[in-house]
Structures are given as structure tokens and as C-alpha cells.
Amino acid sequence: MLYIFMGQSCTGKSTAANRLKDLTGAEVFTGKDYLRMGSNENAAWQNFIDRLASAAGSKDASKSIIYIITERDDLSRLSMLDDAIKVKFTASMDTIRSRFAQRMNGHLPPPVEKMLDRQFEAWKGVKADLCVDTTEERSADEIARTVLDFASKASK
């Protein structure tokens, strides 16, 4: 199974992915982790997309992959993976700012605020198979189990 966890920074993608990994044994990749799979970016991407396609077509949980993306533009590179479970993570802008400020010792510089605003707008209209709003605190276990339940029903 292939899970694409997508959405802007500080929406809970990595936390949920790590819990889903614990539950399923899935391998987790983020951003440009794929670069280690080849001698140059094109070769690495081709090797990675082949692995993603293999995971997407497999019902074997031990071969599952979770790919976490934060940049909306990365989504277009995955358009050929029809069998992926696309999970969009969202939260209110206030929640995102608060979480990001915690990462930065309580202070959000104006350029970071603008970056967060751009990300928020970029992800607004993106469609997904499942949308998870993490504005209200939910446990990573609850989110991972929601994703698993959805994937189980979708694969039938």
C-alpha cells in the first residue's frame, strides 16, 4: 500500500506517519529522501517512483510506503500513482502558527509567517481521498487508525 501524506508544515503528517509505521511496518520517506536512491536526481527519482508504484500496487502491508510531502508542487510528480491513498492534513492557520512558533522558541519572524500563509493558500483547493483536520488535538494513534480503516475500505 502507498500512502501519500500531504499538507503544509505543522499539520501532523510526520507524527501520524510514525504511528502508522509502528502499526504497519511501513517505510517512511519525506521530501527529498529519495535522493539517496541514485547517482543523480533523475536516476534517484526514477528508482523512487518505481518503488512507490510497486507499493501502490501491493496489498502486502510489509511493503507499504508512506511518502510525506509539504510542497504542493511535489504532488504533480505523483499523478501517475492511481492506487495511492492520498491523505491531506489540515489545521486552522492559528493552530499552524502556534505549532510552528513552538519549533522556533516561541517567535515567528515575518518571513516565516508569510511562508506559512503561502503554504496555507497553496493547499486549500487540493483534493484528497481522506482529509484529516488536526486543529483539535487528536492522538497520532487515532489518526493512524482512521487512515488504516479508510485504506481497508478503499482496497475492497
C-alpha beads as a LAMMPS data file, in Angstrom:
LAMMPS data file: protein, C-alpha beads

156 atoms
155 bonds

1 atom types
1 bond types

-500.0 500.0 xlo xhi
-500.0 500.0 ylo yhi
-500.0 500.0 zlo zhi

Masses

1 110.0

Atoms # bond

1 1 1 0.000 0.000 0.000
2 1 1 1.175 3.526 -0.732
3 1 1 0.133 6.400 1.474
4 1 1 0.764 9.978 0.387
5 1 1 0.589 12.232 3.439
6 1 1 0.352 15.791 2.195
7 1 1 -0.233 19.249 3.540
8 1 1 1.561 22.210 4.918
9 1 1 4.024 22.295 7.774
10 1 1 2.825 21.581 11.313
11 1 1 -0.370 19.744 10.433
12 1 1 0.640 16.406 11.975
13 1 1 1.792 14.440 8.922
14 1 1 5.052 13.161 10.380
15 1 1 3.562 12.317 13.763
16 1 1 0.762 10.320 12.151
17 1 1 3.183 8.691 9.700
18 1 1 5.425 7.492 12.508
19 1 1 2.451 5.954 14.317
20 1 1 1.205 4.317 11.110
21 1 1 4.740 2.984 10.616
22 1 1 4.597 1.450 14.105
23 1 1 1.258 -0.194 13.299
24 1 1 2.112 -1.491 9.815
25 1 1 5.885 -1.623 9.425
26 1 1 5.623 0.813 6.513
27 1 1 8.720 2.636 5.340
28 1 1 8.547 6.433 5.654
29 1 1 10.052 8.931 3.213
30 1 1 9.879 12.701 3.421
31 1 1 10.637 15.403 0.893
32 1 1 13.800 14.593 -0.990
33 1 1 14.797 11.436 0.910
34 1 1 14.689 9.729 -2.478
35 1 1 17.956 11.425 -3.493
36 1 1 19.908 8.665 -1.749
37 1 1 18.490 6.147 -4.283
38 1 1 20.598 7.116 -7.260
39 1 1 23.770 8.741 -8.508
40 1 1 21.894 11.843 -9.694
41 1 1 18.486 13.381 -9.079
42 1 1 16.837 11.967 -12.210
43 1 1 18.072 8.429 -11.569
44 1 1 17.128 8.672 -7.898
45 1 1 13.625 9.899 -8.742
46 1 1 13.101 7.102 -11.257
47 1 1 14.194 4.475 -8.717
48 1 1 11.952 6.064 -6.096
49 1 1 8.891 6.315 -8.336
50 1 1 9.357 2.643 -9.242
51 1 1 9.335 1.756 -5.520
52 1 1 6.268 3.917 -4.941
53 1 1 4.446 2.275 -7.857
54 1 1 5.331 -1.164 -6.508
55 1 1 3.989 -0.239 -3.066
56 1 1 0.826 1.267 -4.593
57 1 1 0.063 -1.980 -6.380
58 1 1 0.748 -4.211 -3.379
59 1 1 -1.710 -5.373 -0.738
60 1 1 1.208 -6.677 1.372
61 1 1 1.365 -4.346 4.396
62 1 1 5.058 -5.140 4.916
63 1 1 5.807 -3.434 1.578
64 1 1 3.860 -0.288 2.402
65 1 1 5.379 3.159 1.969
66 1 1 4.335 6.470 3.461
67 1 1 5.579 9.455 1.470
68 1 1 5.245 12.797 3.251
69 1 1 5.147 15.942 1.146
70 1 1 4.872 19.551 2.245
71 1 1 5.341 21.281 -1.089
72 1 1 2.223 21.294 -3.247
73 1 1 4.316 21.183 -6.438
74 1 1 5.606 17.739 -5.439
75 1 1 2.085 16.378 -5.775
76 1 1 2.079 16.758 -9.562
77 1 1 5.070 14.407 -9.801
78 1 1 2.911 11.664 -8.285
79 1 1 -0.091 11.953 -10.597
80 1 1 0.563 8.587 -12.246
81 1 1 0.180 6.698 -8.954
82 1 1 -3.540 5.962 -9.134
83 1 1 -3.609 3.345 -6.370
84 1 1 -2.105 5.584 -3.674
85 1 1 -4.156 6.582 -0.653
86 1 1 -3.836 10.375 -0.602
87 1 1 -4.330 11.848 2.852
88 1 1 -4.426 15.626 3.204
89 1 1 -3.602 17.057 6.617
90 1 1 -5.005 20.450 7.551
91 1 1 -5.359 22.688 10.578
92 1 1 -6.503 26.238 11.198
93 1 1 -3.980 28.965 10.423
94 1 1 -3.856 29.938 14.113
95 1 1 -3.058 26.337 15.062
96 1 1 -0.328 26.088 12.430
97 1 1 1.258 29.367 13.535
98 1 1 1.180 28.272 17.163
99 1 1 2.791 24.905 16.395
100 1 1 5.449 26.458 14.180
101 1 1 6.221 29.107 16.803
102 1 1 6.877 26.301 19.302
103 1 1 9.514 24.939 16.914
104 1 1 11.118 28.386 16.795
105 1 1 11.280 29.089 20.539
106 1 1 8.007 30.988 20.565
107 1 1 8.791 33.569 17.871
108 1 1 7.664 33.619 14.227
109 1 1 9.714 36.001 12.090
110 1 1 7.651 37.816 9.409
111 1 1 9.221 35.852 6.508
112 1 1 8.200 32.572 8.195
113 1 1 4.649 33.861 8.714
114 1 1 4.467 34.751 5.017
115 1 1 5.780 31.319 4.051
116 1 1 3.102 29.680 6.221
117 1 1 0.418 31.874 4.651
118 1 1 1.590 30.896 1.140
119 1 1 1.559 27.209 2.053
120 1 1 -1.911 27.527 3.571
121 1 1 -3.303 29.093 0.390
122 1 1 -1.490 26.601 -1.861
123 1 1 -3.029 23.584 -0.119
124 1 1 -6.580 24.971 0.152
125 1 1 -8.043 23.541 -3.053
126 1 1 -6.112 20.278 -3.155
127 1 1 -8.334 17.216 -3.249
128 1 1 -7.518 14.005 -1.405
129 1 1 -9.031 10.623 -0.693
130 1 1 -9.149 11.455 3.017
131 1 1 -8.833 14.790 4.793
132 1 1 -7.631 14.932 8.395
133 1 1 -8.113 18.200 10.259
134 1 1 -5.774 18.355 13.247
135 1 1 -6.947 21.725 14.582
136 1 1 -8.466 19.907 17.538
137 1 1 -5.848 17.807 19.271
138 1 1 -6.200 14.182 18.192
139 1 1 -3.808 11.433 19.114
140 1 1 -1.462 10.089 16.476
141 1 1 -2.888 6.660 17.223
142 1 1 -6.442 7.827 16.449
143 1 1 -5.320 9.429 13.181
144 1 1 -3.283 6.388 12.114
145 1 1 -6.213 4.087 12.821
146 1 1 -8.541 6.370 10.844
147 1 1 -6.156 6.144 7.888
148 1 1 -5.920 2.351 8.225
149 1 1 -9.706 1.992 8.387
150 1 1 -10.099 4.190 5.319
151 1 1 -7.418 2.251 3.403
152 1 1 -9.026 -1.052 4.341
153 1 1 -12.397 0.062 2.998
154 1 1 -10.859 1.645 -0.109
155 1 1 -8.989 -1.530 -1.053
156 1 1 -12.164 -3.648 -1.119

Bonds

1 1 1 2
2 1 2 3
3 1 3 4
4 1 4 5
5 1 5 6
6 1 6 7
7 1 7 8
8 1 8 9
9 1 9 10
10 1 10 11
11 1 11 12
12 1 12 13
13 1 13 14
14 1 14 15
15 1 15 16
16 1 16 17
17 1 17 18
18 1 18 19
19 1 19 20
20 1 20 21
21 1 21 22
22 1 22 23
23 1 23 24
24 1 24 25
25 1 25 26
26 1 26 27
27 1 27 28
28 1 28 29
29 1 29 30
30 1 30 31
31 1 31 32
32 1 32 33
33 1 33 34
34 1 34 35
35 1 35 36
36 1 36 37
37 1 37 38
38 1 38 39
39 1 39 40
40 1 40 41
41 1 41 42
42 1 42 43
43 1 43 44
44 1 44 45
45 1 45 46
46 1 46 47
47 1 47 48
48 1 48 49
49 1 49 50
50 1 50 51
51 1 51 52
52 1 52 53
53 1 53 54
54 1 54 55
55 1 55 56
56 1 56 57
57 1 57 58
58 1 58 59
59 1 59 60
60 1 60 61
61 1 61 62
62 1 62 63
63 1 63 64
64 1 64 65
65 1 65 66
66 1 66 67
67 1 67 68
68 1 68 69
69 1 69 70
70 1 70 71
71 1 71 72
72 1 72 73
73 1 73 74
74 1 74 75
75 1 75 76
76 1 76 77
77 1 77 78
78 1 78 79
79 1 79 80
80 1 80 81
81 1 81 82
82 1 82 83
83 1 83 84
84 1 84 85
85 1 85 86
86 1 86 87
87 1 87 88
88 1 88 89
89 1 89 90
90 1 90 91
91 1 91 92
92 1 92 93
93 1 93 94
94 1 94 95
95 1 95 96
96 1 96 97
97 1 97 98
98 1 98 99
99 1 99 100
100 1 100 101
101 1 101 102
102 1 102 103
103 1 103 104
104 1 104 105
105 1 105 106
106 1 106 107
107 1 107 108
108 1 108 109
109 1 109 110
110 1 110 111
111 1 111 112
112 1 112 113
113 1 113 114
114 1 114 115
115 1 115 116
116 1 116 117
117 1 117 118
118 1 118 119
119 1 119 120
120 1 120 121
121 1 121 122
122 1 122 123
123 1 123 124
124 1 124 125
125 1 125 126
126 1 126 127
127 1 127 128
128 1 128 129
129 1 129 130
130 1 130 131
131 1 131 132
132 1 132 133
133 1 133 134
134 1 134 135
135 1 135 136
136 1 136 137
137 1 137 138
138 1 138 139
139 1 139 140
140 1 140 141
141 1 141 142
142 1 142 143
143 1 143 144
144 1 144 145
145 1 145 146
146 1 146 147
147 1 147 148
148 1 148 149
149 1 149 150
150 1 150 151
151 1 151 152
152 1 152 153
153 1 153 154
154 1 154 155
155 1 155 156
